[in-house]
Amino acid sequence: MFTSELIRDILTLGVVALAVTQAVKKWVKLEGLPALITSLVVSILLALWKTLSAEYYDWLKFFVLFIGVFLESNGTYHFGSYGFGKMVAQKTAK
């Protein structure tokens, strides 16, 4: 399932999604949840574009591509570092 082509597509579309999302966020001045929803919509559209441009539609690949692009464009490390930072803050506060 995870071929080198799929990973390449996730990384490539993740960079595009990040750039488009940042441009829209700056232009419309979005923060927080609306910015995350914007990133979600951009990721869906890019994954859909990539899936529909193929000769046959592989909807499982679309789902994996969408999740991968969304996490990549939002920086999966942010989710982990946020949780880790919260735990460190709680331990140092005691």
C-alpha positions, 0 to 999 in steps of 0.5 A: 500500500505505501509505495515510494510513489505514494510517499512522494505524492504525500510529501509533494502535495503536503508542501503545496497544501502548506503554501496554499493554506498559509497564503489563504490564512494570511490573506483572510487573516485566519487563526485557530480552528478556521485555519485548521478547517481551511487546511483540511479543505485544501488537503481534500481538494489536492488529494481529490485532484491527484486521485481523479487525474489517474486512469482509475480511481482508487478511493483507498489511496485517496483516503490515505493521501488525504490523511497524509497530506493533511498531517504533513501540511500541518506538521505532524510534529506539532501535534506531538510536540504540543502534547509533550510540551503540555506534559512537561509544563504540568510536571515543572509546575508541581 
